[in-house]
């Protein structure tokens, strides 16, 4: 049963997918609050969350982007539906949009974002560097990206998190981001977030 539930975290569906969404919404609140706080989201920002899951972090981002817009995408139809229900009032007000699609499809929409983030999602990308380049091209000058991970494999350790930190830091550099750094949150296991910026237009 545990293995079946763990598999649902990649693309939740059905009854077990709803259980996975419930777990994500409740157990990951502190992690999501921390990642959103690192991004410096301002009132007029246009924000994109890749893999918004049940929509908890998206709700937090929308509370900051009061005059902007927050877009959440998830390749799980179930999670997109759950996130839409959680953010129904903000969607009705035009401040939030939830879309059932992939990260690649999201950036092909032609929008420009000031902030992009993904929490426990990048490990599932087939071509992470290509995805990050596409995301960078969909960002405004001096925009910020955050790629976060808290290892969830059985027996996960802080060392697993640090290996991911080094990998994500290098991926952001290879994708053309600047001012790349890694922040850490002391949970069990540790949460890491690799942050980078798009070059300013005058750079």
TORZAKE-510442 format. One line per field, with one value per atom (N, C-alpha, C): x, y, z; atom name; residue in one letter. Coordinates in Angstrom, 2 decimals. Each point is the difference from the previous one (the first is absolute). Layout:
<atoms>
c1: X:...
c2: Y:...
c3: Z:...
pami: CA:...
lokol: A:...
</atoms>
This chain:
<atoms>
c1: 0.83:-0.83:0.87:1.07:0.87:0.60:0.47:0.60:-1.01:-1.23:-1.05:-0.27:0.00:-0.25:1.17:1.23:1.18:0.01:-0.39:-0.05:-0.98:-1.01:-1.00:0.56:1.12:0.52:0.53:0.27:0.45:-1.15:-1.10:-1.18:-1.24:-0.50:-1.13:-1.25:-0.69:-1.28:-0.80:-1.31:-0.87:0.02:-0.47:-0.13:1.36:1.00:1.33:0.61:-0.33:0.48:-0.56:-1.27:-0.60:0.69:0.34:0.73:1.37:0.69:1.31:-0.14:-1.05:-0.24:-0.27:-0.74:-0.28:1.30:0.86:1.29:0.84:0.05:0.79:-0.48:-1.32:-0.56:0.31:0.00:0.13:1.43:0.74:1.34:1.05:-0.30:1.01:-0.21:-0.88:-0.34:1.23:0.78:1.16:1.00:0.22:0.92:-0.49:-1.29:-0.55:0.07:-0.32:0.10:1.42:0.97:1.40:0.43:-0.33:0.40:-0.62:-1.27:-0.65:0.65:0.38:0.61:1.36:0.70:1.32:-0.07:-1.15:-0.11:-0.18:-0.31:-0.20:-1.13:-1.11:-1.14:-0.59:-0.17:-0.56:-1.44:-0.70:-1.43:-0.34:0.83:-0.31:0.65:0.57:0.72:-0.94:0.52:-0.64:0.80:-0.66:0.68:-0.48:0.94:-0.33:0.52:-0.88:0.42:-0.11:1.11:0.02:-0.26:-1.05:-0.36:-0.67:-1.13:-0.62:-0.69:-0.16:-0.61:-1.36:-0.28:-1.30:-0.19:1.01:-0.18:0.31:0.70:0.31:1.00:1.13:1.00:-0.53:-0.82:-0.59:-0.88:-0.76:-0.83:0.86:1.12:0.91:0.59:0.39:0.56:-1.02:-1.24:-1.06:-0.30:0.18:-0.23:1.02:1.16:1.04:-0.15:-0.34:-0.14:-1.42:-0.32:-1.38:-0.47:0.92:-0.36:0.54:0.59:0.54:-0.85:0.68:-0.72:0.88:-0.60:0.72:-0.59:0.86:-0.41:0.59:-0.82:0.48:-0.27:1.01:-0.19:0.35:-0.72:0.29:-0.42:0.86:-0.33:-0.99:-0.39:-1.05:-1.34:-0.93:-1.32:-0.67:0.20:-0.59:0.53:1.33:0.58:-0.40:-0.09:-0.46:-1.42:-0.83:-1.38:-0.01:0.82:0.06:0.52:1.05:0.57:-1.02:-0.79:-1.02:-1.05:-0.39:-0.99:0.57:1.26:0.62:0.09:0.25:0.21:-1.19:-1.17:-1.19:-0.29:0.09:-0.32:0.99:1.29:1.02:-0.12:-0.41:-0.22:-1.15:-1.08:-1.17:0.36:0.96:0.42:1.03:0.44:0.96:1.44:0.28:1.36:0.77:-0.71:0.61:-0.56:0.87:-0.41:0.67:-0.75:0.55:-0.22:1.06:-0.04:0.53:-0.69:0.44:0.92:1.31:0.97:1.40:0.97:1.38:0.74:1.19:0.83:0.30:0.31:0.35:-1.18:-1.20:-1.20:-0.28:0.28:-0.27:0.80:1.27:0.83:-0.28:-0.63:-0.36:-1.20:-0.62:-1.15:0.40:1.28:0.47:-0.06:-0.29:-0.05:1.40:0.16:1.26:-0.25:0.89:-0.17:1.16:-0.34:1.01:0.60:-0.80:0.44:-0.53:0.89:-0.38:0.58:-0.76:0.53:-0.62:0.72:-0.45:0.50:-0.88:0.34:-0.20:1.08:-0.02:-0.60:0.46:-0.50:1.15:1.09:1.07:0.61:-0.07:0.58:-0.77:-1.19:-0.79:0.16:0.71:0.16:0.91:-0.41:0.81:1.25:-0.12:1.13:0.06:0.54:-0.08:0.70:1.16:0.68:-0.82:-0.55:-0.84:-1.23:-0.59:-1.17:0.36:1.14:0.42:0.32:0.58:0.25:-1.32:-0.98:-1.32:-0.65:0.15:-0.56:0.70:1.32:0.75:-0.49:-0.26:-0.46:-1.41:-0.72:-1.36:-0.02:1.19:0.09:0.41:-0.39:0.37:1.46:0.66:1.36:0.04:1.01:0.18:-1.03:-0.76:-0.95:0.73:-0.70:0.62:-0.70:0.80:-0.52:0.46:-0.84:0.35:-0.36:0.97:-0.21:0.31:-1.04:0.15:-0.22:0.64:-0.16:0.14:-0.91:0.17:-0.06:1.09:0.01:-1.10:-0.72:-1.10:0.18:1.17:0.25:0.16:-0.28:0.11:1.44:0.15:1.32:0.72:-0.74:0.61:0.77:1.13:0.88:0.35:0.64:0.49:1.02:0.73:0.99:-0.70:-1.17:-0.78:-0.37:-0.41:-0.37:1.20:1.17:1.18:0.45:-0.16:0.32:-0.93:-1.26:-0.95:0.34:0.44:0.37:1.11:1.02:1.11:-0.48:-0.86:-0.50:-0.85:-0.91:-0.89:0.76:0.98:0.83:0.70:0.57:0.69:-0.98:-1.17:-1.00:-0.43:-0.18:-0.38:1.12:1.23:1.13:0.07:-0.15:0.07:-1.15:-1.13:-1.16:0.08:1.06:0.22:-0.47:-0.37:-0.38:1.25:-0.15:1.11:-0.35:0.98:-0.19:-0.59:0.48:-0.55:0.50:-0.92:0.36:-0.96:0.33:-0.85:-0.35:-1.27:-0.47:-0.45:0.02:-0.33:-0.97:-0.93:-0.94:0.21:0.20:0.38:-1.22:-0.57:-1.03:0.63:-0.79:0.49:-0.73:0.70:1.36:0.00:1.19:0.20:-0.69:-0.46:-0.55:1.04:0.23:0.91:-0.78:0.42:-0.60:1.11:0.17:0.98:-0.69:0.58:-0.57:0.92:-0.58:0.78:-0.80:0.70:-0.66:0.28:-0.91:0.21:0.83:0.91:0.85:-0.87:0.33:-0.72:0.14:-0.93:0.01:1.19:0.58:1.15:1.33:-0.03:1.24:0.70
c2: -1.20:1.20:1.27:0.00:1.18:0.32:-1.05:0.21:0.59:-0.47:0.50:1.47:0.40:1.40:0.87:-0.47:0.75:0.27:-0.99:0.16:1.09:0.26:1.00:1.43:0.21:1.35:0.53:-0.89:0.44:0.53:-0.75:0.45:-0.54:0.71:-0.50:-0.23:-1.10:-0.28:-0.94:0.04:-0.92:0.21:-1.02:0.09:0.20:-0.79:0.14:1.37:0.52:1.32:1.07:-0.13:0.94:-0.08:-1.23:-0.18:0.67:-0.18:0.64:1.52:0.55:1.43:0.50:-0.79:0.35:0.05:-0.98:-0.04:1.22:0.31:1.13:1.31:0.17:1.25:0.21:-1.06:0.14:-0.14:-0.93:-0.26:0.96:0.69:0.80:1.50:0.41:1.42:0.84:-0.40:0.81:0.10:-1.10:0.01:0.96:-0.04:0.87:1.47:0.28:1.39:0.52:-0.84:0.40:0.29:-0.89:0.20:1.29:0.22:1.22:1.23:-0.07:1.15:0.37:-0.96:0.26:0.81:0.02:0.55:1.51:0.62:1.44:0.43:-0.71:0.31:1.35:0.87:1.32:0.06:1.05:0.08:-0.09:0.57:0.04:-1.14:-0.98:-1.06:-1.00:-0.54:-1.09:-1.26:-0.96:-1.14:-1.30:-0.94:-1.31:-1.09:-0.92:-1.19:-1.21:-0.71:-1.24:-1.16:-0.77:-1.10:0.51:0.68:0.68:-0.96:-1.27:-0.96:0.48:-0.11:0.41:1.50:0.79:1.44:0.80:-0.60:0.69:1.13:-0.30:1.03:1.05:-0.42:0.94:1.01:-0.48:0.88:1.01:-0.45:0.89:1.05:-0.41:0.94:1.05:-0.44:0.92:1.04:-0.39:0.94:1.13:-0.24:1.02:0.81:-0.67:0.67:0.57:0.94:0.49:0.78:0.65:0.74:-0.68:-1.18:-0.76:-1.22:-1.11:-1.23:-1.19:-1.06:-1.24:-1.11:-0.68:-1.10:-1.29:-1.01:-1.31:-1.02:-0.80:-1.07:-1.34:-1.02:-1.34:-0.99:-1.03:-0.98:-1.05:0.09:-0.86:0.74:-0.56:0.62:0.10:-1.03:-0.01:1.15:0.19:1.06:1.38:0.17:1.27:0.31:-1.04:0.19:0.37:-0.69:0.29:1.42:0.39:1.34:1.07:-0.30:0.96:0.22:-1.07:0.13:0.79:-0.27:0.71:1.50:0.36:1.40:0.59:-0.54:0.38:1.49:0.60:1.43:0.86:-0.33:0.77:-0.21:-1.20:-0.26:0.85:0.06:0.80:1.48:0.44:1.40:0.29:-1.04:0.18:0.08:-0.34:0.11:-1.32:-1.11:-1.32:-0.76:-0.77:-0.93:-1.34:-1.07:-1.34:-0.74:-0.61:-0.63:-1.42:-0.92:-1.40:-0.13:0.12:-0.14:-0.15:-0.23:-0.19:1.33:-0.02:1.21:0.50:-0.90:0.39:0.69:-0.54:0.61:1.35:0.14:1.26:1.15:-0.23:1.09:0.29:-0.94:0.26:0.93:0.33:0.90:1.43:0.31:1.31:1.06:-0.39:0.96:0.22:1.13:0.32:0.05:-0.63:-0.12:0.67:0.62:0.60:-1.01:-0.99:-1.04:-1.35:-1.00:-1.38:-0.89:-0.98:-0.93:-1.38:-0.99:-1.39:-0.69:-0.71:-0.67:-1.52:-0.75:-1.46:-0.41:0.66:-0.25:-0.26:0.74:-0.04:-1.39:-0.82:-1.35:-0.88:0.43:-0.78:0.48:1.10:0.53:-0.89:-0.32:-0.85:0.73:1.29:0.80:1.29:-0.07:1.16:1.25:-0.14:1.21:0.67:-0.79:0.58:0.68:-0.64:0.59:1.32:0.05:1.22:1.12:-0.34:1.01:0.58:-0.88:0.45:0.90:-0.36:0.83:1.35:-0.01:1.27:0.92:-0.57:0.80:0.54:-0.55:0.48:0.95:0.51:0.86:1.42:0.93:1.39:0.21:1.04:0.31:0.17:-0.59:0.02:-0.85:-0.80:-0.91:-1.07:-0.62:-1.00:-1.34:-1.05:-1.37:-0.73:-0.89:-0.83:-1.45:-0.89:-1.43:-0.70:-0.54:-0.54:-1.50:-0.62:-1.45:-0.35:-0.83:-0.72:-1.47:-0.74:-1.41:-0.78:-0.82:-0.78:-1.50:-0.41:-1.42:-0.65:-1.28:-0.70:0.09:0.41:0.15:1.26:1.00:1.24:0.71:0.60:0.68:1.40:0.76:1.32:-0.09:-1.08:-0.18:-0.08:-0.64:-0.04:1.42:0.80:1.39:0.78:-0.21:0.74:-0.40:-1.27:-0.42:0.69:0.10:0.70:1.48:0.58:1.42:0.27:-0.82:0.18:-0.17:-0.98:-0.25:1.16:0.49:1.08:1.30:0.24:1.19:-0.01:-1.14:-0.09:0.09:-0.59:0.07:1.45:0.76:1.40:0.78:-0.24:0.67:-0.38:-1.29:-0.47:0.57:0.27:0.54:1.51:0.62:1.42:0.94:-0.54:0.85:0.55:1.14:0.63:0.15:0.41:0.18:-1.26:-1.15:-1.27:-0.29:-0.43:-0.36:-1.07:-0.62:-1.03:0.39:-0.07:0.22:-1.33:-0.10:-1.26:0.23:-0.93:0.02:-1.28:0.15:-1.12:-0.80:-0.76:-0.98:-1.38:-1.02:-1.38:-0.74:-0.30:0.45:1.47:0.54:1.40:0.34:1.24:0.53:0.93:-0.11:0.91:0.75:1.21:0.77:0.72:-0.35:0.66:1.19:1.17:1.24:0.62:0.60:0.69:1.15:0.90:1.15:0.03:0.65:0.32:1.27:0.07:1.20:1.24:1.10:1.26:0.40:0.76:0.35:0.85:0.71:0.86:-0.68:-1.29:-0.71:-0.49
c3: 0.00:0.00:0.00:0.86:0.06:-1.36:-0.70:-1.31:-0.97:0.06:-0.90:0.27:1.28:0.35:-0.45:0.25:-0.40:-1.50:-0.79:-1.45:-0.42:0.84:-0.33:0.05:0.68:0.12:-1.35:-0.94:-1.32:-0.83:-0.07:-0.75:0.71:1.01:0.79:-0.84:0.30:-0.67:0.89:-0.15:0.72:1.50:0.71:1.46:0.67:-0.43:0.60:-0.32:-1.17:-0.36:0.91:0.37:0.94:1.37:0.40:1.26:-0.09:-1.12:-0.18:0.06:-0.61:0.04:1.41:0.77:1.39:0.80:-0.22:0.69:-0.38:-1.30:-0.46:0.62:0.06:0.50:1.47:0.79:1.45:0.50:-0.56:0.53:-0.53:-1.10:-0.66:0.16:0.92:0.12:0.34:1.00:0.37:-1.14:-0.68:-1.14:-1.09:-0.30:-1.03:0.40:1.27:0.48:-0.14:0.33:-0.07:-1.42:-0.93:-1.40:-0.54:0.23:-0.49:0.62:1.27:0.67:-0.60:-0.59:-0.58:-1.29:-0.64:-1.36:-0.04:1.12:0.00:-0.92:0.06:-0.87:0.39:-0.99:0.23:-0.52:0.38:-0.27:-1.48:-0.86:-1.43:-0.79:0.66:-0.69:-0.67:-1.09:-0.73:0.35:0.64:0.61:-0.64:-0.19:-0.54:0.93:0.38:0.74:-0.90:-0.15:-0.77:0.95:-0.26:0.87:1.27:-0.17:1.15:0.96:-0.36:0.91:0.48:1.32:0.51:0.12:-0.40:-0.08:1.25:0.96:1.25:-0.22:-0.63:-0.26:-0.96:-0.95:-0.95:0.74:0.97:0.81:0.75:0.55:0.72:-0.93:-1.21:-0.97:-0.41:-0.19:-0.42:1.09:1.25:1.10:-0.01:-0.61:-0.11:-1.29:-1.09:-1.30:-0.13:0.87:0.11:-1.22:-0.70:-1.21:-1.26:0.19:-1.13:-0.28:-0.30:-0.32:0.32:0.48:0.28:-0.85:-0.73:-0.88:0.53:0.18:0.43:-1.08:-0.33:-0.98:0.66:-0.39:0.50:-1.06:-0.22:-1.03:0.50:1.26:0.54:-0.08:-0.75:-0.11:1.36:0.83:1.33:0.84:0.02:0.82:-0.52:-1.31:-0.56:0.48:0.08:0.49:1.47:0.81:1.44:0.23:-0.74:0.14:-0.41:-1.01:-0.45:1.08:0.66:1.07:1.17:0.36:1.12:-0.30:-1.24:-0.38:-0.75:0.23:-0.78:0.06:1.18:0.13:-0.78:0.09:-0.72:-1.51:-0.41:-1.43:-0.50:0.77:-0.38:-0.10:0.82:-0.02:-1.09:-0.72:-1.08:0.45:1.26:0.52:-0.05:-0.20:-0.06:-1.18:-0.63:-1.06:0.27:-0.11:0.15:-1.30:-0.52:-1.31:0.08:-0.66:-0.08:-1.20:0.23:-1.08:0.59:-0.87:0.42:0.07:0.58:0.06:-1.39:-0.91:-1.38:-0.68:0.20:-0.60:0.62:1.28:0.69:-0.59:-0.31:-0.50:-1.47:-0.71:-1.39:-0.11:1.12:-0.03:-0.34:0.09:-0.39:1.09:1.23:1.10:0.56:0.68:0.67:1.51:0.74:1.44:0.74:1.14:0.86:0.96:0.36:0.92:-0.47:0.02:-0.32:1.08:0.44:0.99:-0.18:0.50:-0.05:1.26:0.67:1.25:-0.17:0.15:-0.17:-1.35:-1.03:-1.36:-0.98:0.12:-1.00:-0.15:1.05:-0.09:-0.99:-0.39:-0.94:-1.45:-0.22:-1.35:-0.82:-1.22:-0.89:-0.48:-0.27:-0.50:0.81:1.23:0.90:-0.52:-0.65:-0.49:-1.09:-0.92:-1.06:0.59:1.01:0.65:0.66:0.68:0.67:-0.99:-1.14:-1.03:-0.50:-0.22:-0.45:1.05:1.27:1.07:0.06:-0.16:0.02:-1.11:-1.16:-1.13:0.19:0.97:0.29:1.19:0.39:1.18:-0.36:0.84:-0.18:0.42:-0.51:0.45:1.52:0.61:1.45:0.74:-0.72:0.63:0.80:0.94:0.87:-0.12:0.03:-0.03:1.27:0.49:1.14:-0.27:0.13:-0.20:1.31:0.64:1.35:0.04:0.97:0.19:1.48:0.46:1.26:-0.35:0.12:-0.42:0.71:-0.77:0.56:-0.21:-0.53:-0.15:1.36:0.09:1.27:0.52:1.25:0.58:-0.43:-0.51:-0.49:1.11:-0.38:0.95:-0.48:0.89:-0.38:-1.14:-0.05:-1.07:-1.36:-0.04:-1.25:-0.42:0.98:-0.29:-0.52:0.58:-0.43:-1.40:-0.33:-1.37:-0.99:0.35:-0.86:-0.10:1.11:0.00:-1.01:0.02:-0.95:-1.43:-0.22:-1.36:-0.49:0.82:-0.43:-0.19:0.86:-0.15:-1.35:-0.38:-1.27:-1.18:0.15:-1.07:-0.25:1.06:-0.17:-0.70:0.38:-0.65:-1.47:-0.29:-1.38:-0.86:0.66:-0.73:-0.18:0.52:-0.24:1.10:1.16:1.11:0.70:0.65:0.71:1.48:0.79:1.45:0.63:-0.44:0.48:1.41:0.85:1.37:0.50:1.11:0.60:1.42:0.33:1.37:0.58:1.33:0.66:1.15:0.17:1.11:0.80:1.30:0.85:0.45:-0.94:0.32:-0.09:0.22:-0.10:-1.12:-1.12:-0.31:-0.43:-0.18:-0.37:-1.31:-0.09:-1.25:-0.61:-1.30:-0.68:-1.08:-0.26:-1.09:-0.75:-1.26:-0.87:-0.66:0.16:-0.51:-1.04:-1.01:-1.02:-0.58:-0.65:-0.64:-1.49:-0.71:-1.41:-0.06:-0.95:-0.12:-0.20:0.67:-0.27:-1.46:-0.51:-1.42:-0.38:0.96:-0.29:0.26:0.33:0.33:-1.28
pami: N:CA:C:N:CA:C:N:CA:C:N:CA:C:N:CA:C:N:CA:C:N:CA:C:N:CA:C:N:CA:C:N:CA:C:N:CA:C:N:CA:C:N:CA:C:N:CA:C:N:CA:C:N:CA:C:N:CA:C:N:CA:C:N:CA:C:N:CA:C:N:CA:C:N:CA:C:N:CA:C:N:CA:C:N:CA:C:N:CA:C:N:CA:C:N:CA:C:N:CA:C:N:CA:C:N:CA:C:N:CA:C:N:CA:C:N:CA:C:N:CA:C:N:CA:C:N:CA:C:N:CA:C:N:CA:C:N:CA:C:N:CA:C:N:CA:C:N:CA:C:N:CA:C:N:CA:C:N:CA:C:N:CA:C:N:CA:C:N:CA:C:N:CA:C:N:CA:C:N:CA:C:N:CA:C:N:CA:C:N:CA:C:N:CA:C:N:CA:C:N:CA:C:N:CA:C:N:CA:C:N:CA:C:N:CA:C:N:CA:C:N:CA:C:N:CA:C:N:CA:C:N:CA:C:N:CA:C:N:CA:C:N:CA:C:N:CA:C:N:CA:C:N:CA:C:N:CA:C:N:CA:C:N:CA:C:N:CA:C:N:CA:C:N:CA:C:N:CA:C:N:CA:C:N:CA:C:N:CA:C:N:CA:C:N:CA:C:N:CA:C:N:CA:C:N:CA:C:N:CA:C:N:CA:C:N:CA:C:N:CA:C:N:CA:C:N:CA:C:N:CA:C:N:CA:C:N:CA:C:N:CA:C:N:CA:C:N:CA:C:N:CA:C:N:CA:C:N:CA:C:N:CA:C:N:CA:C:N:CA:C:N:CA:C:N:CA:C:N:CA:C:N:CA:C:N:CA:C:N:CA:C:N:CA:C:N:CA:C:N:CA:C:N:CA:C:N:CA:C:N:CA:C:N:CA:C:N:CA:C:N:CA:C:N:CA:C:N:CA:C:N:CA:C:N:CA:C:N:CA:C:N:CA:C:N:CA:C:N:CA:C:N:CA:C:N:CA:C:N:CA:C:N:CA:C:N:CA:C:N:CA:C:N:CA:C:N:CA:C:N:CA:C:N:CA:C:N:CA:C:N:CA:C:N:CA:C:N:CA:C:N:CA:C:N:CA:C:N:CA:C:N:CA:C:N:CA:C:N:CA:C:N:CA:C:N:CA:C:N:CA:C:N:CA:C:N:CA:C:N:CA:C:N:CA:C:N:CA:C:N:CA:C:N:CA:C:N:CA:C:N:CA:C:N:CA:C:N:CA:C:N:CA:C:N:CA:C:N:CA:C:N:CA:C:N:CA:C:N:CA:C:N:CA:C:N:CA:C:N:CA:C:N:CA:C:N:CA:C:N:CA:C:N:CA:C:N:CA:C:N:CA:C:N:CA:C:N:CA:C:N:CA:C:N:CA:C:N:CA:C:N:CA:C:N:CA:C:N:CA:C:N:CA:C:N:CA:C:N:CA:C:N:CA:C:N:CA:C:N:CA:C:N:CA:C:N:CA:C:N:CA:C:N:CA:C:N:CA:C:N:CA:C:N:CA:C:N:CA:C:N:CA:C:N:CA:C:N:CA:C
lokol: X:X:X:X:X:X:X:X:X:X:X:X:X:X:X:X:X:X:X:X:X:X:X:X:X:X:X:X:X:X:X:X:X:X:X:X:X:X:X:X:X:X:X:X:X:X:X:X:X:X:X:X:X:X:X:X:X:X:X:X:X:X:X:X:X:X:X:X:X:X:X:X:X:X:X:X:X:X:X:X:X:X:X:X:X:X:X:X:X:X:X:X:X:X:X:X:X:X:X:X:X:X:X:X:X:X:X:X:X:X:X:X:X:X:X:X:X:X:X:X:X:X:X:X:X:X:X:X:X:X:X:X:X:X:X:X:X:X:X:X:X:X:X:X:X:X:X:X:X:X:X:X:X:X:X:X:X:X:X:X:X:X:X:X:X:X:X:X:X:X:X:X:X:X:X:X:X:X:X:X:X:X:X:X:X:X:X:X:X:X:X:X:X:X:X:X:X:X:X:X:X:X:X:X:X:X:X:X:X:X:X:X:X:X:X:X:X:X:X:X:X:X:X:X:X:X:X:X:X:X:X:X:X:X:X:X:X:X:X:X:X:X:X:X:X:X:X:X:X:X:X:X:X:X:X:X:X:X:X:X:X:X:X:X:X:X:X:X:X:X:X:X:X:X:X:X:X:X:X:X:X:X:X:X:X:X:X:X:X:X:X:X:X:X:X:X:X:X:X:X:X:X:X:X:X:X:X:X:X:X:X:X:X:X:X:X:X:X:X:X:X:X:X:X:X:X:X:X:X:X:X:X:X:X:X:X:X:X:X:X:X:X:X:X:X:X:X:X:X:X:X:X:X:X:X:X:X:X:X:X:X:X:X:X:X:X:X:X:X:X:X:X:X:X:X:X:X:X:X:X:X:X:X:X:X:X:X:X:X:X:X:X:X:X:X:X:X:X:X:X:X:X:X:X:X:X:X:X:X:X:X:X:X:X:X:X:X:X:X:X:X:X:X:X:X:X:X:X:X:X:X:X:X:X:X:X:X:X:X:X:X:X:X:X:X:X:X:X:X:X:X:X:X:X:X:X:X:X:X:X:X:X:X:X:X:X:X:X:X:X:X:X:X:X:X:X:X:X:X:X:X:X:X:X:X:X:X:X:X:X:X:X:X:X:X:X:X:X:X:X:X:X:X:X:X:X:X:X:X:X:X:X:X:X:X:X:X:X:X:X:X:X:X:X:X:X:X:X:X:X:X:X:X:X:X:X:X:X:X:X:X:X:X:X:X:X:X:X:X:X:X:X:X:X:X:X:X:X:X:X:X:X:X:X:X:X:X:X:X:X:X:X:X:X:X:X:X:X:X:X:X:X:X:X:X:X:X:X:X:X:X:X:X:X:X:X:X:X:X:X:X:X:X:X:X:X:X:X:X
</atoms>
